[in-house]
Amino acid sequence: MHQSSAADSLGTIPGWRIFKSDANRMWATRDVPFSAAAEKARAFRTVDADDMDELRRVIDIQEQIASEADKADK
């Protein structure tokens, strides 16, 4: 995998680094790891998708899982 030279065209999601694989699959990795509670709840720091719209949805799901786990952990 490599970071695209046209990274700006990939879009941005705050707190996540987005890149496209050599096979044109979209990937994102979170800049800061999730909490232990979120990881235990299976919030994934690195995710993939077929396109940016799907990638945004997958990231939103991970952030929701993490948020709910962190609230329950308090």
Phi and psi in degrees as a GROMACS rama.xvg file:
@    title "Ramachandran Plot"
@    xaxis  label "Phi"
@    yaxis  label "Psi"
@TYPE xy
-145.533  157.558  HIS-2
-80.6929  134.913  GLN-3
-66.4101  142.628  SER-4
-71.2665  -15.9612  SER-5
-104.771  46.7504  ALA-6
-55.8144  -33.8576  ALA-7
-61.2417  -32.5573  ASP-8
-73.822  -13.7713  SER-9
-77.1654  -20.2326  LEU-10
92.3786  172.45  GLY-11
-133.913  149.104  THR-12
-135.644  114.969  ILE-13
-52.39  131.99  PRO-14
86.2395  -0.804628  GLY-15
-129.011  144.061  TRP-16
-102.251  127.789  ARG-17
-110.149  137.803  ILE-18
-150.606  164.275  PHE-19
-117.181  133.927  LYS-20
-75.8308  168.927  SER-21
-61.9276  -21.3278  ASP-22
-93.0043  14.3111  ALA-23
65.1155  25.5308  ASN-24
-92.9947  138.722  ARG-25
-84.6652  136.981  MET-26
-132.545  153.345  TRP-27
-144.315  144.048  ALA-28
-130.426  138.653  THR-29
-74.6134  135.206  ARG-30
-62.791  -38.5428  ASP-31
-117.56  131.494  VAL-32
-59.4125  152.237  PRO-33
-69.8432  163.871  PHE-34
-66.1693  165.556  SER-35
-60.482  -39.5236  ALA-36
-62.6138  -41.6317  ALA-37
-66.7522  -41.7094  ALA-38
-64.4159  -39.1048  GLU-39
-63.3204  -32.3714  LYS-40
-80.0701  1.01341  ALA-41
74.8521  39.9139  ARG-42
-83.1454  122.295  ALA-43
-94.8072  133.107  PHE-44
-76.3701  -27.8552  ARG-45
-122.976  128.94  THR-46
-136.183  162.967  VAL-47
-138.159  163.876  ASP-48
-162.516  168.639  ALA-49
-76.1833  -30.4914  ASP-50
-151.963  174.857  ASP-51
-63.9336  -39.0949  MET-52
-60.8103  -46.0107  ASP-53
-66.2299  -38.7771  GLU-54
-61.6818  -42.1227  LEU-55
-59.9971  -42.5222  ARG-56
-63.5914  -44.0539  ARG-57
-63.5883  -41.8785  VAL-58
-64.4966  -43.746  ILE-59
-57.1621  -40.7153  ASP-60
-64.0658  -43.4878  ILE-61
-63.0628  -41.8775  GLN-62
-66.0404  -36.2454  GLU-63
-67.5249  -44.2065  GLN-64
-57.4616  -45.6809  ILE-65
-64.875  -43.5518  ALA-66
-61.2937  -46.0222  SER-67
-65.7612  -40.0905  GLU-68
-64.8493  -41.2975  ALA-69
-66.4736  -38.982  ASP-70
-64.5933  -41.8293  LYS-71
-69.8279  -24.0547  ALA-72
-81.2366  -10.8456  ASP-73
